[in-house]
Amino acid sequence: MATVALVLGITLLFGWAPLGAGATSQPPNIVFLLMDDMGWGDLGVYGEPSRETPHLDQMAAEGMLFPNFYTANPLCSPSRAALLTGRLPIRNGFYTTNGHARNAYTPQEIVGGIPDSEFLLPELLKKAGYVNKIVGKWHLGHRPQFHPLKHGFDEWFGSPNCHFGPYDNKAIPNIPVYRNWEMVGRFYEDFPINHKTGEANLTQIYLKEAVDFIKKQQANQQPFFLYWAIDATHAPVYASESFLGTSQRGRYGDAVREIDDSIGKILKLLQDLGIKENTFVFFTSDNGAALISAPKEGGSNGPFLCGKQTTFEGGLREPAIAWWPGHIPAGQVSHQLGNVMDLFTTGLSLAGLKPPSDREIDGIDLLPAIVQGKVIDRPIFYYRGDEMMAVRVGQYKAHYWTWSNSWEQFSQVATFCPGPRALGVSRLSQELETKLHLIYILGSDPGELFLLMPRFSSLEYKDALLRIFPIVEEHKRTLIPGEPQLNVCNPAVMNWAPPGCEKLGKCLTPPESKPKKCFWPH
């Protein structure tokens, strides 16, 4: 791994000084609350009619709301890789070249994972004395070389993959749950998830892990980074017994209510321990709501078009809240264009660290926007696999390619754009919009319903192109793609015998190794 100069600096503006010679206080604790498939429209503060997220709504009232916050990819694994590296998936390798503009992730049979050449946020935070824990879904590769404790985390409780199953442990093994280096059981066997009722106690387990970690680090007077990446809102959706049947929105709403309650308890703990003013908390989601699972097991993307898997607004625009009492004035709304990659750079800034200088970092430092109310001009690139599908510059969004999902999937009643469709835009075949880029003004048309028509708005259309074109051309000219990690699959690399399985009597015999190209239908 290349050596990088990491410079500790004094950041008096934020009321603390980083660790180092003569330092009298420690940098702030950092808590990232990353949801799974939760949509922009799932919170009361974003207009959800049932108003069943009082704690998140209160978090927004005490902090800062970001209406224009994005993920780096409309699918889980690449967006998580982007958050922890500060880099687009096309740069960090979390994409496939097996098909044009295909979404890819890390199922059990994937061979690849996060490359050793990438610097992850927890790895860098250790330079400033942080203790780092991940709770929940890792999803950056399940083979031993990709283990989160090899990439900067000190503790882990959770799973390497989604909680799909149950499986028969013959053709496919059940997903393991880890504590640190070793598995402590498997989903559906030792950690039950009842598909029929939706009951599972996992969110309560994940909450306890967070609470215990925070208490321990506070007692040790250690700055900490908690990455709470829970997955109750990813199908199959689950909630604990006391929350089942309590929501107006069905089972998905039950899961959201339990998450909201858990976050309320985490924030109250920070207050009770007297460390709320020294703890930066950021809430967001990995991608848009999975409308293919809605309404029973999918959320809401509010006014936005389509959902997860697509590069329309519903696939990449996320709920986002920053909370840091004493530093962020209450009730703020920032119109900064934000991205999950910014959490990498912002986390480093909080720790008094500089980003790596030997590679392109796509995330920006959000602290000037959060603490000083500034708005930094920057584009948002919408990627699907190996293709830049769209770009946002200011209020203008230009689609270079359009595609929702395939005719084959649509014929099987599988669609990422249910309900009303934008005629000629949310297509069932890939379309290159080179003759006439599709441009929307998102400020007045967040749902991407009304095209900016060249013949009726020729001057504005040309002005928009003049702003967008050079930014896209420079991006493409300087882009150096990483080695694609999501091309090869092999059933022999599934979770047959994870570390610790021998202690539990849960080791399974893998099949013959048969590597092949992964098939990504969308």
Solvent accessible surface area in square Angstrom, and as a share of the most:
residue,aa,sasa,rsa
1,M,127,0.57
2,A,58,0.45
3,T,132,0.77
4,V,22,0.12
5,A,74,0.57
6,L,38,0.19
7,V,80,0.46
8,L,73,0.36
9,G,30,0.29
10,I,118,0.60
11,T,28,0.16
12,L,138,0.69
13,L,104,0.52
14,F,14,0.06
15,G,67,0.64
16,W,12,0.04
17,A,18,0.14
18,P,5,0.03
19,L,61,0.30
20,G,49,0.47
21,A,116,0.90
22,G,76,0.73
23,A,39,0.30
24,T,133,0.77
25,S,50,0.32
26,Q,43,0.19
27,P,0,0.00
28,P,0,0.00
29,N,3,0.02
30,I,0,0.00
31,V,0,0.00
32,F,2,0.01
33,L,1,0.00
34,L,2,0.01
35,M,0,0.00
36,D,0,0.00
37,D,4,0.02
38,M,0,0.00
39,G,0,0.00
40,W,32,0.11
41,G,4,0.04
42,D,2,0.01
43,L,0,0.00
44,G,3,0.03
45,V,53,0.31
46,Y,22,0.08
47,G,44,0.42
48,E,14,0.06
49,P,119,0.75
50,S,38,0.25
51,R,141,0.51
52,E,26,0.11
53,T,2,0.01
54,P,81,0.51
55,H,72,0.32
56,L,0,0.00
57,D,32,0.16
58,Q,95,0.42
59,M,1,0.00
60,A,5,0.04
61,A,53,0.41
62,E,64,0.29
63,G,0,0.00
64,M,7,0.03
65,L,22,0.11
66,F,0,0.00
67,P,25,0.16
68,N,17,0.09
69,F,0,0.00
70,Y,0,0.00
71,T,0,0.00
72,A,0,0.00
73,N,3,0.02
74,P,0,0.00
75,L,7,0.04
76,C,4,0.02
77,S,0,0.00
78,P,3,0.02
79,S,2,0.01
80,R,0,0.00
81,A,0,0.00
82,A,0,0.00
83,L,1,0.01
84,L,0,0.00
85,T,1,0.00
86,G,0,0.00
87,R,26,0.09
88,L,3,0.01
89,P,1,0.01
90,I,5,0.03
91,R,21,0.08
92,N,2,0.01
93,G,1,0.01
94,F,1,0.00
95,Y,11,0.04
96,T,0,0.00
97,T,73,0.42
98,N,39,0.20
99,G,21,0.20
100,H,63,0.28
101,A,0,0.00
102,R,62,0.23
103,N,3,0.02
104,A,3,0.02
105,Y,57,0.22
106,T,0,0.00
107,P,21,0.13
108,Q,11,0.05
109,E,53,0.24
110,I,0,0.00
111,V,36,0.21
112,G,10,0.09
113,G,0,0.00
114,I,0,0.00
115,P,27,0.17
116,D,96,0.50
117,S,66,0.43
118,E,8,0.03
119,F,17,0.07
120,L,0,0.00
121,L,0,0.00
122,P,0,0.00
123,E,39,0.17
124,L,2,0.01
125,L,0,0.00
126,K,92,0.39
127,K,130,0.55
128,A,1,0.01
129,G,29,0.28
130,Y,7,0.03
131,V,30,0.17
132,N,0,0.00
133,K,8,0.04
134,I,0,0.00
135,V,0,0.00
136,G,1,0.01
137,K,1,0.00
138,W,1,0.00
139,H,1,0.00
140,L,0,0.00
141,G,1,0.01
142,H,19,0.09
143,R,68,0.25
144,P,85,0.53
145,Q,74,0.33
146,F,18,0.07
147,H,14,0.06
148,P,1,0.01
149,L,24,0.12
150,K,116,0.49
151,H,4,0.02
152,G,9,0.09
153,F,5,0.02
154,D,53,0.28
155,E,34,0.15
156,W,3,0.01
157,F,7,0.03
158,G,0,0.00
159,S,1,0.01
160,P,2,0.02
161,N,5,0.03
162,C,4,0.03
163,H,0,0.00
164,F,75,0.31
165,G,15,0.14
166,P,83,0.52
167,Y,66,0.25
168,D,86,0.45
169,N,39,0.20
170,K,170,0.72
171,A,72,0.56
172,I,59,0.30
173,P,0,0.00
174,N,5,0.03
175,I,4,0.02
176,P,0,0.00
177,V,0,0.00
178,Y,8,0.03
179,R,105,0.38
180,N,53,0.27
181,W,120,0.42
182,E,60,0.27
183,M,5,0.02
184,V,58,0.33
185,G,0,0.00
186,R,2,0.01
187,F,0,0.00
188,Y,35,0.13
189,E,68,0.31
190,D,63,0.33
191,F,30,0.12
192,P,92,0.58
193,I,10,0.05
194,N,68,0.35
195,H,85,0.38
196,K,180,0.76
197,T,65,0.38
198,G,1,0.01
199,E,71,0.32
200,A,4,0.03
201,N,81,0.41
202,L,3,0.02
203,T,0,0.00
204,Q,50,0.22
205,I,49,0.25
206,Y,1,0.01
207,L,13,0.07
208,K,127,0.54
209,E,16,0.07
210,A,0,0.00
211,V,30,0.17
212,D,65,0.34
213,F,4,0.02
214,I,0,0.00
215,K,101,0.43
216,K,109,0.46
217,Q,4,0.02
218,Q,46,0.21
219,A,82,0.63
220,N,84,0.43
221,Q,117,0.52
222,Q,70,0.31
223,P,4,0.02
224,F,2,0.01
225,F,0,0.00
226,L,0,0.00
227,Y,1,0.00
228,W,0,0.00
229,A,0,0.00
230,I,2,0.01
231,D,2,0.01
232,A,1,0.01
233,T,2,0.01
234,H,12,0.05
235,A,23,0.18
236,P,20,0.12
237,V,2,0.01
238,Y,0,0.00
239,A,0,0.00
240,S,7,0.05
241,E,129,0.58
242,S,89,0.58
243,F,29,0.12
244,L,45,0.22
245,G,74,0.71
246,T,59,0.35
247,S,16,0.10
248,Q,155,0.69
249,R,53,0.19
250,G,37,0.36
251,R,67,0.25
252,Y,2,0.01
253,G,1,0.01
254,D,4,0.02
255,A,0,0.00
256,V,2,0.01
257,R,76,0.28
258,E,1,0.00
259,I,1,0.00
260,D,2,0.01
261,D,32,0.17
262,S,0,0.00
263,I,0,0.00
264,G,10,0.10
265,K,99,0.42
266,I,0,0.00
267,L,17,0.09
268,K,120,0.51
269,L,20,0.10
270,L,0,0.00
271,Q,105,0.47
272,D,94,0.49
273,L,55,0.27
274,G,64,0.61
275,I,15,0.08
276,K,64,0.27
277,E,100,0.45
278,N,43,0.22
279,T,0,0.00
280,F,0,0.00
281,V,0,0.00
282,F,1,0.00
283,F,0,0.00
284,T,2,0.01
285,S,0,0.00
286,D,1,0.01
287,N,0,0.00
288,G,0,0.00
289,A,0,0.00
290,A,9,0.07
291,L,34,0.17
292,I,81,0.41
293,S,33,0.21
294,A,38,0.30
295,P,113,0.71
296,K,162,0.69
297,E,46,0.20
298,G,6,0.06
299,G,8,0.08
300,S,37,0.24
301,N,7,0.04
302,G,44,0.42
303,P,74,0.46
304,F,16,0.07
305,L,14,0.07
306,C,7,0.04
307,G,0,0.00
308,K,19,0.08
309,Q,19,0.08
310,T,0,0.00
311,T,3,0.02
312,F,2,0.01
313,E,0,0.00
314,G,0,0.00
315,G,0,0.00
316,L,0,0.00
317,R,14,0.05
318,E,0,0.00
319,P,0,0.00
320,A,0,0.00
321,I,0,0.00
322,A,0,0.00
323,W,7,0.03
324,W,1,0.00
325,P,20,0.13
326,G,68,0.66
327,H,43,0.19
328,I,7,0.03
329,P,76,0.48
330,A,70,0.54
331,G,50,0.48
332,Q,68,0.30
333,V,80,0.46
334,S,9,0.06
335,H,120,0.54
336,Q,0,0.00
337,L,17,0.08
338,G,0,0.00
339,N,2,0.01
340,V,1,0.00
341,M,9,0.04
342,D,0,0.00
343,L,1,0.01
344,F,1,0.00
345,T,12,0.07
346,T,0,0.00
347,G,0,0.00
348,L,0,0.00
349,S,23,0.15
350,L,0,0.00
351,A,0,0.00
352,G,9,0.08
353,L,8,0.04
354,K,114,0.48
355,P,46,0.29
356,P,5,0.03
357,S,100,0.65
358,D,73,0.38
359,R,52,0.19
360,E,99,0.44
361,I,34,0.17
362,D,29,0.15
363,G,7,0.07
364,I,37,0.19
365,D,42,0.22
366,L,0,0.00
367,L,1,0.00
368,P,36,0.23
369,A,0,0.00
370,I,2,0.01
371,V,32,0.19
372,Q,89,0.39
373,G,55,0.53
374,K,112,0.47
375,V,101,0.58
376,I,58,0.29
377,D,122,0.63
378,R,22,0.08
379,P,40,0.25
380,I,2,0.01
381,F,29,0.12
382,Y,0,0.00
383,Y,6,0.02
384,R,0,0.00
385,G,4,0.04
386,D,48,0.25
387,E,31,0.14
388,M,5,0.02
389,M,0,0.00
390,A,0,0.00
391,V,0,0.00
392,R,5,0.02
393,V,5,0.03
394,G,24,0.23
395,Q,89,0.39
396,Y,31,0.12
397,K,0,0.00
398,A,0,0.00
399,H,1,0.00
400,Y,16,0.06
401,W,47,0.17
402,T,1,0.01
403,W,8,0.03
404,S,0,0.00
405,N,0,0.00
406,S,14,0.09
407,W,156,0.55
408,E,117,0.52
409,Q,24,0.11
410,F,78,0.33
411,S,87,0.56
412,Q,135,0.60
413,V,142,0.81
414,A,23,0.18
415,T,25,0.15
416,F,6,0.02
417,C,2,0.01
418,P,59,0.37
419,G,57,0.55
420,P,131,0.82
421,R,82,0.30
422,A,10,0.08
423,L,176,0.87
424,G,39,0.38
425,V,5,0.03
426,S,6,0.04
427,R,67,0.24
428,L,20,0.10
429,S,47,0.30
430,Q,49,0.22
431,E,63,0.28
432,L,88,0.44
433,E,17,0.07
434,T,78,0.46
435,K,201,0.85
436,L,82,0.41
437,H,30,0.13
438,L,15,0.07
439,I,0,0.00
440,Y,2,0.01
441,I,45,0.23
442,L,4,0.02
443,G,52,0.50
444,S,93,0.60
445,D,12,0.06
446,P,46,0.29
447,G,8,0.08
448,E,0,0.00
449,L,110,0.55
450,F,148,0.62
451,L,56,0.28
452,L,16,0.08
453,M,61,0.27
454,P,33,0.21
455,R,185,0.67
456,F,155,0.64
457,S,35,0.23
458,S,49,0.32
459,L,139,0.69
460,E,65,0.29
461,Y,13,0.05
462,K,119,0.51
463,D,78,0.40
464,A,0,0.00
465,L,48,0.24
466,L,130,0.65
467,R,108,0.39
468,I,0,0.00
469,F,112,0.47
470,P,73,0.46
471,I,57,0.29
472,V,0,0.00
473,E,74,0.33
474,E,87,0.39
475,H,12,0.06
476,K,92,0.39
477,R,174,0.64
478,T,64,0.37
479,L,36,0.18
480,I,141,0.71
481,P,73,0.46
482,G,19,0.18
483,E,131,0.59
484,P,32,0.20
485,Q,33,0.15
486,L,0,0.00
487,N,27,0.14
488,V,62,0.36
489,C,6,0.04
490,N,9,0.05
491,P,40,0.25
492,A,23,0.18
493,V,28,0.16
494,M,24,0.11
495,N,7,0.03
496,W,7,0.02
497,A,57,0.45
498,P,9,0.06
499,P,59,0.37
500,G,3,0.03
501,C,3,0.02
502,E,113,0.51
503,K,145,0.61
504,L,77,0.38
505,G,68,0.66
506,K,45,0.19
507,C,62,0.37
508,L,45,0.22
509,T,120,0.70
510,P,67,0.42
511,P,61,0.38
512,E,128,0.57
513,S,69,0.45
514,K,122,0.52
515,P,88,0.55
516,K,130,0.55
517,K,142,0.60
518,C,7,0.04
519,F,167,0.70
520,W,22,0.08
521,P,45,0.28
522,H,34,0.15
